[in-house]
Amino acid sequence: MSAEATPAPATSPDESLNNLLSIVVALVATLLGLCNVKDGNIVQNMAKTQAEAIDTWSYYQAKSIKQALAEGTVAQLEISQRSGAQVDAELKSWREREARYGREKEELKAKAEGLEQRFEQFNYRDDQFDLAEAALSLSIALFGLTALVKRRMLLWVGAGFSAFGSVYAVAGFAGLPLNPGFLAALLG
């Protein structure tokens, strides 16, 4: 008996579409998971930076109060100044405090403004990942719908959302200046 090789059964168009969808969904879901982790880390950094900025502005206000107290004390001592080494020494001490509080206040102001700028940078990248996650989630839903209704047009629409989400994901990971502001404002 001769053993004839039986040809492998040909895959149907529906089966090849489902195979393609399985691969695409796995890749998109992986990218979505990575975006979600990175977005979570950025949100944590945003919260930390915002808390630090609030604390710094509180210190700034405290320095402003201390500076105002020192300025008032200097004014009182100048008014009541008579000759005397003790009053002169006290006046000099308060003037030094006044100047120190002014310097410290300016340093705190610069730090707080820097923290606010850092928060905005985190927020920018957070918006990039939010858009990437939204687009990738929509693409997965469209791929699932494609598998159910067997319409290739839905595959292409899903691929478009997947490409859009992938672009924002790459921009977020690479720190590229792809501004999602108009969409973030629309969705926010």
HURA-V878515 format. One record per helix or strand of 2 or more residues. SS is the DSSP state (@ for helix, = for strand). FROM is the first residue (numbers start at 0). LEN is the number of residues. If there is no record, write none. Layout:
<<SS;FROM;LEN> <SS;FROM;LEN>>
//
This chain:
<<@;12;68> <@;84;65> <@;151;23> <@;180;7>>
//
